[in-house]
Amino acid sequence: GESPRRLTDFGYDPAFSPDGKEIVFATGTATGFSVDQSVLWIADVATGKTRELFDGGGAFPTWSPSGIRIAFEQAERGTSLGRRRTLSTIPASGGAPTPLVELPSTMASCPDWSLKGITFDTSVAGQTNVWRIEVDEATGAPLGEARPVLVSPAESIRSSSTRDGRRMLFMTWEGANSIDRF
């Protein structure tokens, strides 16, 4: 290793571009921050120069395999976490986002893009799932409906796929509430 070098003085949830030359990140995170106020940025790794990608509310960005698009969790302005959120894609060069699927839960989706599509985590009526949706990388449009890949009895789940989409790892966790009498 080499010594760390600061690229920016702000940001959350960074993700390298496939060629490693850029990083996409958000100004906010769903944990303790309203996603609708978060802005997506791209930083050049060599120079540290940043450019704004999208200011319409976004978190958890991830690059497409070729680096031409970015998937992210989008929330409309004026909404709080858990309301009117979508999994969307946007050209890495900037432009309008393309919605893929509405996110029904208050759990952060944490999308992950592989050659087999975008996987994302969500919970509906207490059932936690990892879903996958195939996407046309050139347009960012969905190629069908999202389908469950993994169903978990856990309260919360996070997943990540290999670039080729053939393997996935995940972690689960559960909170516990109790009333105790002393």
C-alpha positions in Angstrom: 0.0 0.0 0.0 0.7 3.6 -0.3 -0.3 6.6 1.8 -3.9 7.6 1.7 -4.7 10.7 -0.4 -7.9 12.7 0.1 -10.0 13.1 -3.0 -12.8 15.2 -1.6 -13.8 16.6 1.8 -17.4 15.4 1.5 -19.3 12.4 0.5 -20.7 8.9 1.3 -21.0 5.5 -0.3 -18.2 5.9 -2.9 -17.9 3.4 -5.8 -15.0 3.0 -8.3 -15.8 3.2 -12.1 -14.9 -0.1 -13.8 -11.6 1.4 -15.1 -10.8 2.8 -11.7 -10.3 6.3 -13.0 -13.4 7.9 -11.4 -15.5 7.5 -8.2 -19.2 8.2 -7.9 -20.5 9.2 -4.5 -23.4 10.9 -2.7 -23.5 13.9 -0.4 -25.8 12.1 2.0 -26.7 8.7 3.1 -30.0 7.1 4.1 -28.7 6.6 7.6 -29.6 9.8 9.5 -30.0 11.9 6.3 -32.9 12.5 4.0 -32.1 10.9 0.6 -34.1 13.6 -1.2 -31.5 16.2 -0.4 -28.5 14.1 -1.4 -26.6 15.0 -4.6 -24.5 12.6 -6.7 -21.0 13.6 -7.7 -18.1 12.1 -9.7 -14.5 12.6 -8.7 -11.5 12.1 -11.0 -9.1 9.8 -9.1 -5.9 11.3 -10.6 -6.8 15.0 -10.0 -9.5 15.0 -7.4 -11.6 17.3 -9.6 -15.3 16.8 -9.0 -18.4 17.3 -11.1 -22.0 17.2 -10.1 -23.9 14.3 -11.7 -27.4 14.6 -10.3 -29.0 16.9 -7.7 -32.5 15.4 -7.6 -32.0 13.2 -4.5 -29.9 10.1 -4.7 -27.9 7.6 -2.6 -25.9 4.4 -2.9 -24.6 4.8 -6.5 -23.0 1.9 -8.4 -21.5 1.8 -11.9 -22.6 -0.4 -14.8 -20.1 -3.0 -16.0 -19.0 -0.8 -19.0 -19.1 2.4 -17.0 -21.6 4.3 -19.2 -24.4 4.4 -16.6 -24.9 4.6 -12.8 -27.7 2.9 -10.8 -28.8 4.6 -7.6 -31.6 5.0 -5.1 -33.6 8.1 -6.0 -36.0 10.0 -3.7 -38.2 12.9 -4.9 -37.5 16.3 -3.4 -39.6 17.0 -0.3 -40.0 13.4 0.7 -38.5 11.5 3.6 -36.8 8.1 3.6 -39.4 5.5 2.7 -41.7 7.5 0.5 -41.7 7.8 -3.3 -38.3 6.2 -3.8 -37.2 4.4 -6.9 -34.2 2.4 -8.2 -33.0 4.5 -11.2 -30.2 4.7 -13.6 -28.5 7.8 -15.1 -25.8 8.3 -17.8 -22.4 8.7 -16.2 -22.0 11.7 -18.4 -25.1 13.3 -16.9 -28.7 13.7 -18.0 -32.1 12.6 -16.9 -32.6 9.5 -14.7 -34.5 6.4 -15.9 -36.7 4.9 -13.2 -36.5 1.1 -13.0 -38.7 0.0 -10.1 -40.5 1.7 -7.1 -38.9 0.8 -3.8 -41.7 -0.1 -1.3 -39.8 -0.1 2.0 -38.0 2.2 4.3 -34.9 0.0 4.1 -32.1 1.3 1.9 -31.8 -0.6 -1.4 -28.0 -0.6 -1.9 -28.0 -1.5 -5.6 -25.2 -3.5 -7.1 -24.7 -3.8 -10.9 -23.2 -6.9 -12.5 -23.4 -8.4 -16.1 -26.6 -10.2 -15.1 -28.4 -7.0 -14.0 -28.9 -4.9 -10.9 -29.5 -6.5 -7.6 -31.0 -4.6 -4.8 -32.3 -5.3 -1.3 -35.7 -4.4 0.0 -38.3 -5.5 2.6 -42.0 -5.7 2.0 -44.4 -6.5 4.9 -41.5 -7.8 7.0 -40.2 -10.1 4.3 -36.6 -9.2 3.3 -35.5 -10.1 -0.3 -32.7 -9.6 -2.7 -34.1 -8.7 -6.1 -32.5 -8.6 -9.6 -33.7 -6.6 -12.6 -32.1 -6.9 -16.0 -31.3 -3.5 -17.6 -30.4 -2.3 -21.1 -27.1 -0.7 -20.2 -27.2 1.7 -23.2 -30.5 3.2 -22.3 -30.8 2.3 -18.6 -34.3 1.0 -19.3 -35.6 -2.2 -17.5 -35.7 -5.4 -19.6 -38.6 -7.0 -17.7 -39.8 -7.1 -14.1 -37.7 -7.4 -11.0 -37.5 -10.9 -9.6 -36.5 -12.2 -6.2 -33.1 -13.9 -6.0 -32.9 -14.6 -2.3 -35.5 -14.6 0.4 -34.3 -14.1 4.0 -36.1 -14.4 7.4 -33.7 -11.7 8.7 -34.9 -8.2 9.5 -32.3 -6.6 7.2 -30.0 -7.7 4.4 -27.1 -6.3 2.3 -25.7 -8.1 -0.8 -23.0 -7.8 -3.4 -22.4 -9.7 -6.6 -19.3 -10.6 -8.6 -19.0 -8.5 -11.8 -20.1 -11.5 -13.9 -23.2 -11.9 -11.7 -22.5 -15.6 -11.1 -21.9 -15.4 -7.3 -23.3 -13.3 -4.6 -22.5 -12.7 -1.0 -24.8 -11.2 1.6 -25.0 -10.4 5.3 -28.1 -10.3 7.4 -28.8 -8.8 10.8 -31.8 -8.6 13.1 -32.6 -6.2 15.9 -34.2 -7.3 19.1 -36.7 -5.4 21.2 -37.8 -6.5 24.6 -39.5 -5.1 27.7 -37.7 -6.1 30.9 -38.9 -5.8 34.4 -36.4 -5.0 37.1 
